[in-house]
Each structure stands twice: as structure tokens, then as C-alpha cells.
Amino acid sequence: MTTSLKRAGTVLLSVLLLCTLALSAGATSKLRVGVKFWKTGSDKESMANSGIDTSREASLTRQSNGTYTLTLPIQQVSKMGVTGYLTGLTIGDVTYNGTVTGDVTKDTGVLTIKNLPASVLTGSDVNKALTVTCNIQMDLSLLGEINTSARMCIWNK
């Protein structure tokens, strides 16, 4: 009888460990996403949209605290002959400064924005887009960072 109890306890412990591993693996799930910025009050693309490198993959990762991390491949954007790149977003009164890694001039730049709310996953319908302000760092000290209003869509690919 003790051997049977030991075997049953071992099986129960194995199942419990397997369930724990499965739950912890699901705590952070990475989605391949599409991202697009639209002009406010229009169905035309925003200037910020040209700063996204669509030839590389964007992803949205759900964190265990319920927020999202957006990993966005970025490229240079030009305005009036001056180049720059996307550095973050403002949603309502909250600014989400990103971390830029890689080299934007060599098309290896990646912008990582953490702690975004769940409302960023809007779907591809422009009518459901989230109103944001895009922060763009320009290469001239006179311009510094410029902000442009846009509507943002993020959808699961």
C-alpha cells in the first residue's frame, strides 16, 4: 500500500509541476503584429507610419502584470529634409518613452516600448484606432523632438 501511495503522490506532483510550467509559460505571450499610424481625422497615413520598417517583424508581448511591450522595427523618417526616428508614444496624459537599439541609419533600429495598456491592441480597422501622439527625435538640435498626433492600429497577424 505504501508503494501505491508513493506512486500516486509522484504522479500528482508531476501533474502539479506540469500545470505550473504551463501557466508560467502563458504569462508572457508574444504576438506577431501589424502596426499602422493614420492622420487624425483622416484615412491617410501619418508621417510616423513612414518610420516603421515593414520588411521586419513587429511584436507585442503581454506581460504578467497585464501590460504590453511593443517591439517595433524602425527606420529613418524625413520631414522638410531633416531625418529622425520614432522614440515613443503619448496616450492621453501618459508618455511611453521607448528604448532604441540597433542603428536606425543602417535599418537595424528597434524601438521597445514597455507598459502599454491592453487597449493598444485595436485591430486593423482605422475607425477603432487609438489616438496617440508620436514622439520623433530629429537630427537637428534646433528641432529636437517633435510630436505629431496620429491614430494607431495594432493587430494580430
Beta strands, then each sheet from edge to edge (+ up, - down):
strand 1: 29-38
strand 2: 58-62
strand 3: 68-73
strand 4: 77-79
strand 5: 82-91
strand 6: 94-97
strand 7: 99-101
strand 8: 110-116
strand 9: 130-138
strand 10: 145-156
sheet 1: 4+ 5- 9+ 10- 1+ 2- 3+ 8- 7+
sheet 2: 4+ 5- 6+
end
